[in-house]
Amino acid sequence: MTETKYYNFNGFNSKTGNFDPQCYAIVDDETGRYTEVGHGEGPKLGQSVDVGEKYMMPGIINTHIHVDSDVNYEFGKTKSGVDNENEHVRAVIVATHNMKTMLRHGVTVVRNVGTARMTDIEIARMQREGSVEGPMMNC
């Protein structure tokens, strides 16, 4: 297992809701998971990154989404549901767009709670294959 140490950043403190200065985190390069966090520079590691006093926090988990919902009507549909094949195509496009948007906003894990025509199952499969970018999705 290779790890990278990130240090000299303001880290999110979940107990206070604030950011603590001069933090470090060690991240497993393969899984992307934190293996250790603390204050100061932390232990010596071969691979280290000085974050330069910027802000860092773990990914956000959203436990209730409908990945194919067009809540801002960006794709022109003003009602929910998928009534025909054309609307199913629209739902797939909306779902892939939403996945990319959530990832850009810091969401790294989602729990989808339903889509029409099992769109979420196929999106999750395509994501595992590397075809769809987005947070890890559990259906």
Disulfide bonds with the S-S distance in Angstrom:
none
